[in-house]
Amino acid sequence: MKDFNEIKIIGFDLDQTLYPKSPEIDDAIQTYIYDQIAKNFKMDKETARKKFDGLYKKGKGLSGSKSLVVLGFPIERAGEIIQEALENAPIAKFLKPNKKVLDLLNNLKTKYKFIDLITGSNKSNATIKLEKLEIPKQTFSNVITADNGSKSDLSAFNLWFSFYSDYKTENFLYIGDRVSSDYEQPRKLGIQSILVNLKTPDSNVECLQLNNLLDIEKYLL
């Protein structure tokens, strides 16, 4: 288990990190994916749904991105579609405020001073989602969106570093829900991670993995 004694600055992902997964949100995300399949392979949406669900939900039970690769998307584009679906699907109407999450953020800010948001959502979508969650943007010292940089090419994390030039990489902690963007990418820069809202921990991941965002309290407060 990593200890977090050196942590001074905490960054949060937004999508499916500051709010939990739900069937309604999953449906909205998958609908976005069906649309991309239908458009790319010039088929109707129902056919696209059956092809994707046959790999993702039934049959082989592959991950979303691996299902897209089997269907014929290049590996990189498959990952991009999944990320786009998480960030751009119309899910705001399903988001609900959770006072415990806001209290957690405020308590972390009191202890660590610097609490930031680094999200793949663009500024407009991020603002709408935060408003639905009733999390004031002022909760965060800095907000980095897709308009400023990307986690996939590390530019978002490097921008994050630039705000704190007096600190070392071991002083940074990033909290998200996806192995690829929230653990593997920040790890390349020496940033520690905690993954949350996970049903099943990944044995190949060497960071703290929690079932619920609120569980970080026992490790960080």
N, C-alpha and C positions, 0 to 999 in steps of 0.2 A: 504494500500500500504506500502510495506517495504521501509525503507530508507536505503541507501547504504553508509552512512557516515563513517561506521567503516571498509569498504572494503579496503584492501591493496593489495590483490593478487587475480587475476582473472584467472580461468581455463576455457578452451573451449573444448567442444566435437568437433570432426571433421565431421563425416558422417551426412549429411543432416542438419548440423549446419553452417559450414563455406561455404557451397554451398547449394542452394535451391533444393527442390524436383523438378522433371520433369517427363513427361511421359516416356521418354527413360530410365531414371534411375529406375523408378517404374517397367518397363518391365524387366529390367535386374535382379532386386531384386526378382520379382515374378518367373522368370525362375529358379532361384536358389532354391526357395521354391518348385516349381513343381518337380525338380530333387530329392529333399529330400523325398518328398511324394512318388514318383515313386520307389525310392530305398527302402524305409522302408516297403512299402506295396506290393512290387513286382508287379507293374502295369506299363503300358506304360505311357509315359509323357503326352499324350493328355488326357487320362483318369484322371490322376492326376490334370491336369489343370482344367478340367470341375468340378471335385469334389471341389477343392479349390475355384474356381471362383463362384461356386454356393452358397457358404457360404459367401465369402468375398466381391464379387462385386455385386452379385444379391441377390436373395432369402432373407436370414436373415440379410445380411449386417453386419456380425460380424467383429471384429478386426482380424488381421492376426493370432495372437497367439491363440485366441479363436476358430478360424476356424480350426486350426491344432488340438486343443484339441477335438473338435467335430469329427474330422476325426480319432482320436484314439491315438494321441500322449500324453504322460504324460505332465502335466502342465509345469514342469521345462524344459523339452526338447523342448516344443513348443516355449517357450520364447527364448531358446538358438538358435533355427533355425532362428527366425526372426532377432536376433542380428547378427548371422553369415551371413545372407543374406545381411544385411546392410553393413557389413564390408568386405565381401569376393566376392560379385558379381562383375563381370568385368565392373565397371562403370567409370573407369578413363577416357576412351575415350570420355565420355559425359561431362566431367568437363571443365569449361571455367573460365579464370581469371576474377576477378571483382576488379578493382582498388579501388572502394569505400570500399570494405571489407578490403583490405590491409591498406588503409588510416585509417580506423576505428581502426584496431589492433595497428597501430603505434601510433595513438593519445592516445589510452588507455594505451599503454606502457609508453608513456611520462608522463601521469598523475599518473599511479599506480605503475610504475616501473617493477612489476612482472606480466608477461602474460605467461601462460603455456598452454600446450596442453595435455589433458588426453583423450585418445581414445581407443576404443575396437579393432581398426584395429591393425594388427601387424606392426612391424617396416617397413618392405618392402612395404606393401600396403600404409601405411601412408606417406612414402617418395614419392611414385609415385603420390599420390593424391595431396600432397602439391606442387609438381613440376608442375602438370597440372594446379593447381589454381594459380601458380606463387606467392606462399606465402613462402618466405625464412624460413627455419627451424630456423634460427637465430632470427626470430621474437619472438620466445618463449624462456624464460629463462630455462624451463625444458620441455621435451617431454616424456610423459609416455604412452607407447603402451601396447598391449596385451602381449608382451614379458616380461614386467616388473610387471604387475599386472592386476587385473580385477575389474571393477566397481561393478559387481554383488556380489562379496564377500567382497567388501570394501577395498581390498588390494591396489588398485590403488590410492584411496583417502588417505589411511594411508601413502603410500609412498609419496604422495604430501605433507602431513603434515610434514613429516620428513625433507623436504628441508627447512622448515621455523619454526624451533623449538622455535624461539623467538616471534612467533605470536600466537594469540588465534583463536579459530574456527570461531568466528564472523568476523574475518578479511578476510575470504575466501568466494568467490563467484564463482559458477560454472554455465556455460551457455551451454545448450544443447537443444535437440528437443524432447526427449522421457521422458514420465512421470516416468516410472519404473527406468531406469538407471540414469537419469539426474536430477531427483527431489526426488524421494522416497529414493534412496540409499544415496546420499549425505546428505539428511535431517537427517538420522539416526546419523550422526556425527556432526550435528549442522551447516552444510554448507548451506548457502543461495543459491538459484537457480533462474535463469531466463530461461524460455522456449521460444524458437523462432521457426520461420517458421511453425507456427500452423494456420490452417484454422479456427478451432473452439476451444476456450478456454474450459478447463475441469473445471466444477464448483466445483469439489472435490479437486482441487489443490490450495494450499495456497501460490502461488508465482506469480510473474509477468509473464504473458503469452503474447507474441507478434507475430504478423503476419509475421514480417520480422526481420532478424538479425540486419539490419541497424537501426532499431527502438531503439536499446539499447542506442544509442548515446544521446538521450534526457534525459535518466535517469542516465547515468554514466559520461557524459562529460559536 
